[in-house]
Amino acid sequence: MIDELLLIDDAQERLAFIVDRATRRPPLPEAQRTAAHRVRGCVSAAWVSPELRDGRCRFTGDADSPLVRGLVVLLCDLHSGATPGEIAATGAGVLEELGLARLLSPTRLNGLRSVRAAIRDFAARHMAA
């Protein structure tokens, strides 16, 4: 998925594509918009709903802000289908690699770090599973 996004030369256009892509997804069901799934540290309300199925992690995400929603969905998609060990072994630099970090405010970056931490924490809890 990262390679496909890198085909878009301009980081602003890449970000617009990510946001547009997320708008095509159904919203997270209200039953999953719980305090347990709420990501702390995000200025916008954001949720990550994790699941472990057949040894692989699956994540769905949502947020009140279209920009944050796009980035949350991106992080969820990038980690869905991976094993807990694979998630633990990945670096945190995807936003930098895609050239998006320089387009985001420090508070948005901090919130996205919290999303990444929620994904990694879920994976860490299921390493032995």
Steps between C-alpha positions, in 0.01 A plus 500: 500500500786739578653436158167585336472823698856595405392494134322827579785751472362787707457441875198736510331295226596181684331632814189600302487148353524346849217719631283430194564126531383503860176682411404197291512277807198447721525667840596296802177359648377683809544177701877527438522871583564417863732640763706182468563571132546877536856612430631724775728782390307597187347846489225363274292211624661187352441130546690183414309176529742205509439131452720191488379236256696192396819646646471821300405846621216691341437866567219731406514866583307819484519863609282808507735702280529397132879550502551301818258234377703458183823458693346268761353281225840498326681385816234236564523371143879489508497281810194284426585147402835505678592275788563658839872431450505671162333807649751507785785490248378788282640848529295808569618700198221441248376859517854626445558250219187626326602863553188566706659583835618840377143586396351433843494709814688377807169427674379286208831314493475439872148363456614269222783377723226411748316305228820315417556431872147358532568264208838395641357454851229268367761300308728480805213363713449227242860402427458159664157442348 
